[in-house]
Amino acid sequence: MNVLQKIGFKANDKLSFEFFGNYDRIKNTFDNSFDGIIANADDLNNNSFSEQFRIGFLPKYKYNKGEFAINAGASTIDRVLNISNSWSGTIDNYNYSGRSASIDAFNKYNFSKQVYLVLGAQYQYFDMTQNTNGVVDVIKENAKFNLLDPYATLVFNSDFGLNINAGARFNTHSEYGNQVVYNFNPSYSFENLPLKVLASYSTAFITPSLYQLYGPYGNLDLTPEENATAEFGFESQLLNKKLTINAVGFYREEENTFGFTSNYINIDGTYNAKGVETSVRYTLSERFNIGGNYTFTQVEEQLNRLIPKHKGNVDLNYKFKRGTFGINYQYVDHRSDAFYDMNIWATQAVNLAAYQLVNSNISYELLPKRLHIFGTVTNILNEDFQEVIGYNTRGRNYKLGLNFMF
């Protein structure tokens, strides 16, 4: 079950407020663990229950040269997991609770129509507790951390085709110290050609989550992952802007990448991933368009897990008077995966076969700007495929829903 409520209030032309509340409740059952050959038979004792509350608050004040905004939120989640233990013939019980809070305050100042600056700071707090078979083995006083990240972004949009976006963030982590990350994104649109070229360079500092540190597969010796990514590409619109083509090549270097064997680990060393992303879209009319995209990715062996070398999509979309209809074809190339084989007490590599899916969706507005219904059918051809070793995937699946706005 999911419930989402949003409320907006505009005090005057300069000051506005937005609030939201969200509640999620999920119950499910699942198969026994994967033993190296198949997912073992169903066991009704294997079940889980989770409950999450989220609230948020976004005040915004506009002034002559810009605006100031605060994006604040908090959440709690409780999860219960029951798993049959084939060794002892009993049921293992796991209880997890987590809390998080975030506040992001920023100011956007317009120096001119072409230049603006965003200055801000974000504070985040996380903690968790874990109870296994009635014994508290992780307490929130130990399993917690906070982050404070001041940041700045400068944007220049010229009147001769040049655009530059540059930013930096100073990560301050209570457990992993300080690190500066930055990005630089220039682009140029030619005046007499239907062509835009673009480039970017960015760095990242990714710290382990509480689950990766303290969860059932946690590792307190994890260190942060660092990476740097460079991209270069183009975009072009042809045939009176009916045809749009774009392509981007990328190269990324990763150090201390997170991996998984029987628990979370760091993959020692520096490795790279590179590839090309491209997409094409043609608008046949105001109502009908067709498009597709293709991604080629090549990674070093140490990073090659669940990453297809080739991946592509083709979609057709039709818009009628009060609704839309779309159909999509997806191809995913074979992927490498691994699992922990309890028969030999070791991690085994495995190759997952390529697969193809056809999905469709439709929506219709019953009451203008008030009520519309929607439906989807996924895996129309009922393809038998695997996304991750040891986990089943859904066959043909139907979904029907409605959105009511008041």
N, C-alpha and C positions, 0 to 999 in steps of 0.2 A: 504494500500500500504506500502511496506517495501523496502528500498534501503540500501544496505550495500556495502561499498567500502573499501578495504584494500590495502595498498601499503607498500612494504618492500624494504629496501635499505641496502646493505652491503658495507660499506666503505673499510674494509679490514678484515683480519681474526679475528681481535679483536673487532672491532666496527661495530655495526649494528643499524638500525632504523626501526621501524614499525609505521605506521599511520593508523587510520581507521576513517571513517565517517559513520553515520547511520541516516536515516530519516524514521519515522513511521507516517502514516496518517490513522486514523480509523474513519469511520462514521457508526452509527448503530441506530436502533430503538429498543424499548423494551416495555414490557407489563406494565400495571398499577401495583400498589403495591399489595402485597398479603394481603387479608383481613381476613385470618384465615380459609378459606374454599378452595378457588382456587385463582390463579393469575387472576386478573380482565381482562376484555376484552382489546384487542389491542386498542391503542390510537396513531394515527399518530403524535400527538403533542409531544409524548415522544421520544426524540432523543438526541444523544450526538455526539460530535466531539472532537477528540484529535489529537494533532500534537506534535511530539517529535523530537528533534535534539540531536545527541550525537557525540562527537569527542574524539579521544584518541591518545596518543603518548607514545611509549615505546622504549627508547634508551637503549642499552645494551653494556657493555664493559667487555671483558674477559681478564684476566691476568693469570700469571703462576699458582697461587694458588686459583683462584676462579673467581668470576664475580661480577660486580656492575650493577644494573638496576634501572630504574625509570619507574613506571607505572602511567601515568597521564591521567585524563579524565574530561570532563565536559558535562553537559546536561541541556536542557531546555524542559519544557513540558507545553503546554496550553490545557486546556480542557473546553468545553462548554457543559452544561447539561440543557435541557429543560424538565420540568415535569408538566403535567396537575394537577391543584389544584382543586379537586372536591368540596372543601368547598367554594371557592370564584368564581369558574367558569373561572379562568384565568390560565395563564401558568407561572409557576415560572422559573426563569432563574438564573443559577449558573455559574460563571466563575472562574476557578482556574488556577493559574500560579505557576510554581515551578522551582527552579534552584538548581543545585548541582555541586560541584567540588571535585575532589579527587586527591591526589598525594601520591604515595607509593614508597619510596626509600629504597632499601635494598642491602646489601652486603653479599655474600656467600663466606666464606673462608674455604678452605680445609686444615686442619692440617695434614691429611694423607689420604690414601685410605679408611680408616675406620671411620674417624671423620671429621665432618664439622660443622660450626657455621653460622647461618644466623642472622644478626643484621639489624633492619630496623625501620622505623617510617612511619606512615600513617596519613595524615591530610585530613579531610572531612568537607565540608561546605554545609548547606542546608538552603533554605528560600522558602517562599510561600506567595501568596496573594490570597484573596477570595473576589469575588464580587457577591452579591445576589440581584437580581432585580434592578440592577443599583446602589446599595449602597455598597461601599467598607467597609466590616466588619472585614477583616483581612488584615493587611499591613505587608510587608516583614520586616520592621524595628522591628516589634514585634515578628513575627513568623519566627524565625531563630535560629540556633544553629550550633556549630562546635565541632569537636572531634579531638584530637591529641593522637595517640596511638603508643608509642615506644614499640618494641617487640624484643624477642630473641628466637631462636630455636636451640637446640643442638641435633645432630643426631650421633649415634654410631652404625655402622654395623660391627659386629665382623666376624671373619673367623671360628667361632665354633658354629654358630647358633643363638647367642643372638643379638637382635636389640633393641635399645632404642631411642625413640623420645620424647624430653621434651621441653616445651616452656612456656613462660609467656608473658603477654601483660598488659601494664599499661594504662588503659582507662582514659582519661582526657576529661570530657564533660563540655561544657560551662554552662550548666544548672543543671546538676545532679552530679557534683563533680567528684572525682577520685575513681577508683576501680581496683584492680589487679585480673586478671583471669589467669588461668594456665591449662596445660594439661601434662599428663605423660602417655606414650604409649610403654610398653615393649612387646616383642614377642620372642619366642624361637622355632627354627626349630630343630627337633631331627635328628641326623646324620643317624641312622640306622632304623628309622621309617618314614613312609610317613605321618608325623604329624607336624603341627605347632600350638602352643598355643599362644594366644594373650590376652592382657588386656589393659584397658585404664581407666583413671580418668580425668575428665575435669570439669571446672566451667564456667559459663557464666553470663554476666551482660547486660541485654537487655533494652535499653532505649526506651521510646515511640517515634514513628515517628511524624513528623509535622502533618500528616493527623489525627493521633489518638488524637493529642492535639487540633488542630484548625479546623479540618474538620467539616462537618455538624453533625457528631455524636461524636465530640471531647469532651475531658474532660481534663481541665487544672490541675486537681488534681491528675492525674495519677503519679505513682511512678515507678521506674525501676523494672523489673522482674529479679530475681536471680534464678539460678538453678545449680545443680551439678549432673553429670552422671557417673556411673561406669559400665563397660562392661567386660565380660570375654567370651572367645570363642575359637574355634579351626577351622583348615582347614586341609583337607586331600586329597591327590590325589592317586587314586588306579587304578588297571588294566592298567598298563603302562601309567599312567597319563591321561587316557581317561575319567575317572570318577573323578569329583571334588565335594567334599562335604564340606560345612562350616556351622557353627551355632554360634550365639552370643546371650548371655543373657544380659539384661540391666536393670538397676534400676536408676531412676531419681527422685530427689526431687526438687520441684518448690515452690518458695515463691513470693507472690504478682503477680501471673500470670495474664496476660491480659485476660479479658473476654468481653462479649458484652451482654447488655440487650436492652434498647432503645438507649444506647450510650456505648462508651468504658468505662470499669471499671477495677479496680484491684480486684482479688478474694483474700480476706483476708485469711491469714494462710499459712501453709506449707503442701503440698500434694505430693503424689508420683504416678509415673507411672512405670510399670515393664512389662517385656515380653521377647519373644524369636524371633529372626529372623534366618531363615535357608534357604539355597539354595542348589540345586543339578544340575549339568550339566554333560551330557554324550555326548562325541564326537563319533558318529558312524563311521565317515569317515572324510576326509579332507573337504568335501563339506557339510556334514549334521550333525547337532547337535540338541539335545533336552534338555530343562532345565526347571526348575521351582523354585519358592520360596514361602515361607509361613511365615507370621508374626502373632504372638499372642501378643496382648496388653491388659493389665488390668490397668485401671486408677481409681482413687477415683472419687466419684460422682461429686465433684465440678469441675473436669477437663473433665468430660465425655461429650464432645460435638463434634460430627462429627468424632469420633474415632472408627473404627470398631474393635471388639474383634478379629475377624478372617479375614485375607486377604491373597489371594493366586493368583499366576500366573503360567501358563504353556505356553511355547513357543517352536515352531519348526522353524528352520532356515535352508535354503538350499542356497548354493552358486554355481552358474553356471558360465560359462566361462567369461561373461562380466556383470554379475548382481547378484542380491540376491532376495530371496523370503522368507517371514516369516509370520507366523500366530500365534496369541496370544489369550489365554483364561484368563479372569480375574474374580475373585469372590471377592465381598465386602460384609461383614456381615452387619446386621442391625446396625444403629447408632442413637444416641440421638441428637436432635436438639431443637431449640427454636425460637420463633418469637414473635414480638410485635403485639398483637391483638388489633386493633383500635376499635373493637366493645365493648370491656370491659376495654380498657385502661390498659392492663397488659400483662406481658410476659407469654406465654404459652409454656409448654414443649410438644414435639411431638416425635414419634418414626418413623424413616425412614426404609423402608423395605430393605432387602438384594437384591442384583442384580448381574447378570452375563453378561459379555460382550465378544464378539469375534471380534477381529480386525485383519487386514491383511495389509501387505505392500510389494511393489516390486520396484526394481530399475534396470536400464539398462544403460550401458555406450555406448552411440552412437558414440562418438569420444573419443578415448583413451586419458585420462588425460586432456580432454577439455570440453566435454559435456556429461552429463548423465541426464536421465529423471527418475522421481520417481512418484509413486502413492500409495495412502492408501485408505482403506475402513474401517471405524470405525463403531462399533455397527452393524455388518453384519446381525444379527438376528432381528434388529429393536426393541430392548428391550425398554420397557417403564419403566423408573427408575427416581429416584430423588437423586441428590448429596447433595443439600441444599434445605431446605424447602422454598417454594414460588418461586423457579426458575425453569424454564423449562430446559430440556436437549435435546440434539439432537438425532434424530433417526438415521437411516442409513445415513452415510455421505461419500461423495467421495472427494478426493483431488488429483490433478495432477499438477506436477511442473517440473522444470528443473534447473540444475545448470550449469553455463558456466564459465569456468576458462580461463583467458588469461594472 
